[in-house]
Amino acid sequence: MIAPTLAELTAKGETPEVLFWVGCAGSFDDRYKRVTRAFAKILEAVNVKFAVLGTEETCTGDPARRAGNEFLFQMQAMNNIQVMNAYGVKKIVTACPHCFNTIRNEYRELGGDYEVIHHSVFLQQLINDGRIKMKEGGSYKGKKITYHDSCYLGRANGIYEAPRAVLEALDADLVEMKRCRTTGLCCGAGGAQMFKEPEPGKKDINIERADEALATGATTIAVACPFCMTMLNDGVKNKNKEAEVKVKDLAELIAESQGLVG
């Protein structure tokens, strides 16, 4: 499928229900592009009218601000705000907690005031409203899944239950890691750590977190963040478990259960 751009819809005098903010990972990272496609297919299947910014979307500025480059952050943020305000954007959904946190909480002081929803919450709403109809005895029924809390979704924004509600709708056996919810352990990528090598120590954080996930006996590690997906994938590969244990985004799991992706 080819997602419509906001420019194309505006030219036809149409207004989307939501703007799907794809993010850098969803646009350029080969692994996370599959999440973008899965979520877009879900939106299309349930007749949510959405649009993307396409080439008019640029980085939110989150990595720049976390790394201490406030000037670059404000340049990137103002560019995005001007584009979205020109289109009259009101409601945004994104699969990236970093984009979600930045646009929701940090754009407001620069003139960008929007309703911003993370895709885990949006998926939960679609399930609750009956727009996504879960099939009994789906492919994940009874299978062990563990969920990793993203720092920017959980501790930064208090969203813990929506992702778990989505997983429970799969009729899977949700097993929690020792450190979860408010005491969840970071994957090791937040605060711009994604873009540098870790400081010397006894053990990398993503390896520690992967060990905790593998200890649950789950065959699927569910995530809701591109950074977490990369770090946990690397952690699972470090333990040579990638054949038995898969790291998947919530959108991929729902899309698979609906037969929208292979």
C-alpha positions as CSV (number, residue, x, y, z in Angstrom):
1,M,0.0,0.0,0.0
2,I,1.0,3.6,-0.6
3,A,0.0,5.9,2.3
4,P,-1.5,9.2,1.2
5,T,0.4,12.4,2.1
6,L,-1.2,15.3,3.9
7,A,-0.3,17.5,0.9
8,E,-2.3,15.2,-1.4
9,L,-5.3,15.1,0.8
10,T,-5.3,18.8,1.4
11,A,-5.1,19.4,-2.4
12,K,-8.3,17.4,-2.7
13,G,-10.0,19.3,0.1
14,E,-9.9,16.3,2.4
15,T,-9.0,16.1,6.1
16,P,-7.6,12.9,7.7
17,E,-8.8,11.5,11.0
18,V,-5.2,11.3,12.1
19,L,-1.7,12.2,11.0
20,F,0.5,9.1,11.2
21,W,3.9,10.4,12.4
22,V,6.3,7.7,11.0
23,G,9.6,8.9,12.6
24,C,13.1,8.3,11.5
25,A,13.3,4.6,12.4
26,G,10.0,3.9,10.8
27,S,11.1,5.6,7.6
28,F,14.7,4.4,7.3
29,D,15.5,1.4,9.5
30,D,14.8,-1.7,7.5
31,R,13.6,-3.7,10.5
32,Y,11.2,-1.0,11.7
33,K,9.8,-0.3,8.3
34,R,8.0,-3.5,8.8
35,V,6.3,-2.0,11.8
36,T,5.3,1.1,9.8
37,R,3.7,-1.1,7.1
38,A,1.9,-3.3,9.7
39,F,0.4,-0.3,11.5
40,A,-0.6,1.4,8.2
41,K,-2.3,-1.9,7.1
42,I,-4.2,-2.0,10.3
43,L,-5.4,1.6,9.9
44,E,-6.4,0.8,6.3
45,A,-8.2,-2.4,7.3
46,V,-10.4,-0.6,10.0
47,N,-11.1,2.4,7.7
48,V,-9.2,5.0,9.7
49,K,-8.6,7.8,7.4
50,F,-4.9,8.8,7.9
51,A,-2.1,10.6,6.1
52,V,1.6,11.0,6.5
53,L,3.8,14.0,5.9
54,G,6.2,12.1,3.6
55,T,9.2,14.2,2.7
56,E,7.8,17.1,4.8
57,E,8.4,15.1,8.0
58,T,11.9,15.6,9.6
59,C,13.4,14.3,12.9
60,T,11.5,15.6,15.9
61,G,14.8,16.7,17.4
62,D,14.7,14.3,20.3
63,P,18.2,12.9,19.9
64,A,19.6,16.4,19.6
65,R,18.0,17.6,22.8
66,R,19.0,14.5,24.7
67,A,22.6,14.9,23.5
68,G,22.6,18.5,24.7
69,N,22.3,20.3,21.4
70,E,19.4,22.6,22.2
71,F,19.9,24.8,19.2
72,L,19.5,22.0,16.8
73,F,16.5,20.6,18.7
74,Q,14.7,24.0,18.4
75,M,15.5,24.3,14.7
76,Q,14.1,20.8,14.0
77,A,11.1,21.3,16.2
78,M,10.2,24.7,14.8
79,N,10.4,23.3,11.2
80,N,8.0,20.5,12.1
81,I,5.6,22.8,14.0
82,Q,5.4,25.3,11.1
83,V,4.6,22.5,8.7
84,M,1.9,20.9,10.9
85,N,0.3,24.2,11.9
86,A,0.1,25.2,8.3
87,Y,-2.0,22.1,7.6
88,G,-4.0,22.6,10.7
89,V,-3.0,19.2,12.2
90,K,-4.9,18.4,15.4
91,K,-4.4,14.7,16.1
92,I,-1.2,12.6,15.7
93,V,-0.5,8.9,16.2
94,T,3.0,7.5,16.3
95,A,4.7,4.2,17.0
96,C,7.8,5.8,18.5
97,P,7.7,6.8,22.2
98,H,10.5,9.2,21.6
99,C,8.5,11.1,18.9
100,F,5.4,10.7,21.1
101,N,7.1,12.2,24.2
102,T,8.7,15.1,22.3
103,I,5.7,16.2,20.2
104,R,3.3,15.7,23.1
105,N,5.3,17.3,25.9
106,E,7.9,19.5,24.4
107,Y,6.5,21.1,21.2
108,R,3.8,22.9,23.2
109,E,6.2,25.5,24.5
110,L,7.3,26.2,20.9
111,G,3.7,26.6,19.6
112,G,2.9,23.1,18.6
113,D,-0.3,22.0,20.6
114,Y,-1.6,18.7,19.4
115,E,-3.4,15.6,20.6
116,V,-0.7,13.0,20.4
117,I,-1.5,9.3,20.8
118,H,1.0,6.4,21.0
119,H,0.1,3.5,18.7
120,S,-0.3,1.1,21.7
121,V,-3.1,3.3,23.1
122,F,-4.6,3.7,19.6
123,L,-4.6,-0.1,19.0
124,Q,-6.3,-0.6,22.4
125,Q,-9.0,1.9,21.5
126,L,-9.6,0.2,18.2
127,I,-9.9,-3.2,19.9
128,N,-12.2,-1.8,22.7
129,D,-14.4,-0.1,20.1
130,G,-14.7,-3.4,18.2
131,R,-13.1,-2.0,15.1
132,I,-10.3,-4.6,15.4
133,K,-12.1,-7.9,15.9
134,M,-9.9,-10.4,17.6
135,K,-10.3,-14.0,16.5
136,E,-10.6,-16.7,19.1
137,G,-7.8,-19.3,19.0
138,G,-5.5,-17.0,17.1
139,S,-1.8,-17.8,16.2
140,Y,-0.6,-16.5,19.6
141,K,-3.3,-18.2,21.8
142,G,-1.5,-19.7,24.9
143,K,1.9,-18.7,23.7
144,K,4.3,-17.0,26.1
145,I,4.9,-13.3,25.4
146,T,6.8,-10.9,27.6
147,Y,6.5,-7.2,27.2
148,H,9.3,-4.7,27.6
149,D,8.3,-1.2,28.9
150,S,9.8,1.6,27.0
151,C,11.2,4.3,29.3
152,Y,9.6,7.1,27.3
153,L,6.2,5.4,27.2
154,G,6.1,4.1,30.7
155,R,8.1,6.1,33.3
156,A,8.0,9.3,31.2
157,N,4.3,9.2,30.3
158,G,2.7,6.6,32.6
159,I,1.5,4.3,29.8
160,Y,1.7,0.8,31.2
161,E,-1.7,-0.9,30.7
162,A,-2.5,-0.1,27.1
163,P,0.3,-2.3,25.6
164,R,-0.6,-5.1,27.9
165,A,-4.3,-4.9,27.0
166,V,-3.3,-5.2,23.4
167,L,-1.3,-8.3,24.1
168,E,-4.1,-9.8,26.3
169,A,-6.5,-9.4,23.4
170,L,-4.2,-11.9,21.5
171,D,-5.2,-14.5,24.1
172,A,-1.5,-15.0,24.8
173,D,0.1,-16.0,28.1
174,L,1.6,-12.7,29.2
175,V,4.6,-13.3,31.5
176,E,6.2,-10.3,33.2
177,M,9.9,-9.8,33.6
178,K,11.3,-9.3,37.1
179,R,11.7,-5.6,36.5
180,C,8.6,-4.2,34.8
181,R,6.2,-1.2,34.8
182,T,7.5,1.5,37.1
183,T,10.6,-0.5,37.9
184,G,11.3,-1.5,34.3
185,L,14.9,-1.6,33.1
186,C,15.9,0.6,30.2
187,C,17.0,-1.2,27.0
188,G,20.1,1.0,27.0
189,A,19.3,3.3,24.1
190,G,17.4,6.2,25.7
191,G,18.9,9.7,26.2
192,A,20.8,9.5,22.8
193,Q,22.7,6.5,24.0
194,M,21.5,4.8,20.9
195,F,24.0,6.7,18.8
196,K,27.2,6.0,20.8
197,E,29.1,3.0,22.3
198,P,28.3,2.3,25.9
199,E,30.7,3.3,28.6
200,P,33.1,0.6,29.9
201,G,31.5,-1.7,32.4
202,K,30.8,-5.3,33.4
203,K,27.8,-5.8,31.2
204,D,25.9,-3.9,28.5
205,I,22.3,-2.9,29.6
206,N,20.7,-4.5,26.6
207,I,22.4,-7.8,27.4
208,E,21.1,-7.6,31.0
209,R,17.6,-6.8,29.7
210,A,17.7,-9.6,27.1
211,D,18.7,-12.0,29.9
212,E,15.7,-11.0,31.9
213,A,13.4,-11.4,28.9
214,L,14.8,-14.8,28.1
215,A,14.5,-16.0,31.7
216,T,10.7,-15.7,31.4
217,G,10.7,-18.5,28.9
218,A,8.7,-16.4,26.4
219,T,9.1,-17.1,22.7
220,T,8.1,-13.5,21.8
221,I,9.4,-10.3,23.3
222,A,6.9,-7.6,22.6
223,V,8.1,-4.0,22.3
224,A,6.5,-0.7,21.4
225,C,9.6,1.4,20.5
226,P,12.1,1.2,17.6
227,F,15.1,1.8,20.0
228,C,14.0,-1.0,22.3
229,M,13.5,-3.3,19.3
230,T,17.1,-2.7,18.1
231,M,18.6,-3.2,21.5
232,L,16.7,-6.3,22.4
233,N,17.2,-7.8,19.0
234,D,21.0,-7.3,19.5
235,G,20.7,-8.8,23.0
236,V,18.9,-11.9,21.8
237,K,21.4,-12.4,19.0
238,N,24.2,-12.0,21.6
239,K,22.8,-15.1,23.3
240,N,22.3,-16.9,20.0
241,K,18.6,-17.2,20.6
242,E,17.3,-15.4,17.5
243,A,16.0,-18.7,16.0
244,E,13.8,-19.5,19.1
245,V,12.9,-16.0,20.4
246,K,11.5,-13.2,18.2
247,V,11.3,-9.5,19.1
248,K,8.2,-8.0,17.6
249,D,6.2,-4.7,17.8
250,L,2.6,-4.6,19.0
251,A,1.5,-3.6,15.6
252,E,3.1,-6.6,14.0
253,L,1.5,-9.0,16.4
254,I,-2.0,-7.5,15.8
255,A,-1.4,-7.4,12.0
256,E,-0.4,-11.0,12.0
257,S,-3.4,-12.0,14.1
258,Q,-5.6,-10.3,11.5
259,G,-3.9,-11.9,8.6
260,L,-2.7,-8.6,7.3
261,V,1.0,-9.6,7.1
262,G,2.7,-12.9,6.7
